[in-house]
Each structure stands twice: as structure tokens, then as C-alpha cells.
Amino acid sequence: MDMLAQHGQLLVVLGCVFGFFMAWGVGANDVSNAMGTSVGSRAITIRQAILIAAVFEFGGAWLAGGEVTATIRSGIIDVELFSRHPDLLVLGMISSLLAAGIWLLMATARGWPVSTTHSIVGAIVGFAAVGVSVEAVAWGKVFSIMTSWVISPLFAGIFSYLLFVSVQKLILGRDDPFRQAKRFVPYYMFYVGAMVSMVTLTKGLSHVGIDMTLGESMLLSCVIGLVVMGIGIVLLARVQPDAELEKRSRFRFANVERVFAVLMVFTACSMAFAHGSNDVANAVGPLAAIVSVVRSGGSIEANSPLSSWILLLGAVGIVAGLATFGYRVIATIGEKITELTPSRGFAAELGAASTVVIASGMGLPVSTTHTLVGAVLGVGLARGIGALNLRVIGGILMSWLVTLPAGAILSIVFFLLLRALF
């Protein structure tokens, strides 16, 4: 308690600095979930991706980023055990933000798409186990998160595989693929609008007090899907076949891919908003806990109120991370796992969105990073195992296994250092 009274302001400043650093890491690494397939398929450029993310990632984080401290509320640690030593909780959360941020920096530098959620979870588990006791960790919750390493990519891979096979059967394998694309793509647009709306409604808007039943969410999502479909039909009417493009391009279906490129713009914007609303909590959750405990003089609440300035700091950090360092992981997702075109990127992104929606409804913990990587793998497998870069995939899988223990070890080191200093 004396430490909080004496150094409270300094601890809040440290929390803000490391919280921004963690948000920067989320932007640099995790925003590839929303942008990687779109950039890799050349539906949009890297500059356009940064612009879209600046608007929609920021909007998602600011408008639907959360009213409570998601990390504490999720039950990863037992906050009651910290009630006698709130100073340890503050030091632990500061350590967790710094540890997760450093791991994300290291992973991003190597182009590894890792889970920002698992990074912060591992960090919190590490300091809790050392700072209080092993019993302070809800190991059942940690185990369920670890199972998502298998569930997320498997489900997303199956969805994306089936989606791309449907594209092959309905469009690419027909006599007039361009005409078939303009016929069937509006239906895919409806599915994109409806499914991504469900992602936002089930995982985003509930944080701002808009709690909708499953039926209401489905109905509103269908309406949004119809609106997206209508806008898409208008835009597709302007896309006409280009014989010269077909000759110049190394892809057989260059004109068809132009139709899917229109679809990918919708997908990129929608997924960016959903991602911003979901994953900003990884950075601002621990920061909100720090601010709440210090301001209350040591009182710990399971649900810590989230000030708007904290959410703003997280949103700015996400956009800054993408703009300065995000190109490395975008290159891995979009180019190095398998060669993507707009039709393949569409199948991967929509497969990932479908997995998130279904998993949310079932209460399964999933990683958006693992989901999208699995989706890209599924699209690649639809073209044969030879279409995949197995060396890159092996490096990604290894980085997933290392993420939780890396976050935990770094957090323990920083926690012990901070405890010695304060």
C-alpha cells in the first residue's frame, strides 16, 4: 500500500508507456489478420492497407473496444488472492505489458504471426505463479487456451478449403468464369457482410453496452449482408472484361480475380473493424487494471472501468504498429505460406471469420492469428501440398509453441526486477 501511495503516479506512467508498446506490437503483428490476405493477393496495396487500418482498426478499437478489463474478467488469475498485496498486481501487470510487447517485437522482426492474446496470457500467468503462488493461476482456463492451438487452424482450414472448392466448382471451372463470377460473387458478398457483422456483434459491440440476443444479431447481420450485396452489385456492374489484361497476366483468370478484388476491399474493411474491437483489450486490459488499483488506493475489482483515454492510447498504438513494422508479418501471411490471389484470399479471410463466429457461439477460445494461418493453409491445400511453403509453416508452428512460455519467462524476469526496485 505504501508503495502505491509513494510511487503511484510513476507506476501509471510506466503502465501507459508499456501499454502503448504492447498496442504497437498488436498493430505490428496481429493486424496481419485483417490485412495480410488482402495485400498478399494484391487486392489492395500496403499503403491502402495502412489507410484502411488507420480508419477501421481505430474505429473498432475506439467505438467497440471494451468497457471493462477483459484480461482480468476472463479468469486467467484469481484476483482475490491479490487483495492483500495490490502492489504486486500492479507490478505484475506492468511486467506483463513489457514482456508481451518485447515478445511481439521479436516475433514481428522475424515475420512470425503469433497470438497477441497468448502473449499477454503467458505473461500474466508467469508473474502470478511467481508473485503469489501457482494456485493464483486458473490452469483450466490456460489449458482451454492451449487447445485453441489445434481448434482454431483446423476449423478455419476446413472452412476455407470448402469455400475455395466452391469457387472452383461454381466459377473457375465453368465455361465462362467471368460471367459466372459476376453472377455468384454477390452471394459471397452477402455472406461476407453477414458473417463479419456477426463477428463484430458477438465479440465487439457487447463491450459498449449493446447486448443483443443471437436472433437479433443474426437478423441485423442479414440486413447488413443485403446492404453489402447491393453495394457490391453496383460496383461489379462497372467491372468489364479486359482481353489485354488476360494476355499480360500470369494468372489464367485475371479478369475473374478483378471481380474478387472488389470483394476483398469489403472484407479488409470489415475485418479491420472487428479486429480492432476485439484485440485492443490485450493492451488496454492490464493498463486499465493498473490505473484502477492505483487510483482507488489499492482496491481490486474484477471488472475495472475503462477510461476513454486508455482506449484512445491503445487505438493509436495499434495504427502506429501497423504503419511502422506491420509489413513483415503481412508478407508472411500474404506471400510466404502460399501464393494468394483475390479469390484465394477471399476464401481464407471468410473462412477465418466463420470460425471466429462459430467458436464465439460455442464459447471456445480461439486465436485470430492461428485462425487466419489455418485458413491460408486450407486454401493452399485445395491446390495441393506442393502449393505450401513447409519451411515457413514449420517456423510459424514453432513460434506458436514458444509464445506462452516466452511471455511467462520475460514477465517473471521483469516482475522480479520491478519488485526489487520498488
Buried (B, 14 or more C-beta within 10 A) or exposed (E): EEBBEEBBEEBBEBBBBBBBBBBBBBBBBBBBBBBBBBBBBBBBEBEBBBEBBBBBBBBBBBBBBBBBBBBBBBEBBBBEBBEEBBBBBBBBBBBBBBBBBBBBBBBBEEBBBBBBBBBBBBBBBBBBBBBBEEEBBBEEBBEBBBEBBEBBBBBBBBBBBBBBBEBBEBBBEBEEBBEBBBBBBBEBBBBBBBBBBBBBBBBBBBBEEEEBEEEEBBEBBBEBBBBBBBBBEEBBEEBEBBEEEBEEBEBEBBBBBBBBBBBBBBBBBBBBBBBBBBBBBBBBBBBBBBBBBBBEEBEBBEEBEBBEEBBBBBBBBBBBBBBEBBBBBBBBBBBBBBBBBBBBBBBBBBBBBBBBBBBBEEEBBBBBBBBBBBBBBBBBBBBEEEBBBEEBBEBBBEBBEBBBEBBBBBBBBBBBEBBEEB
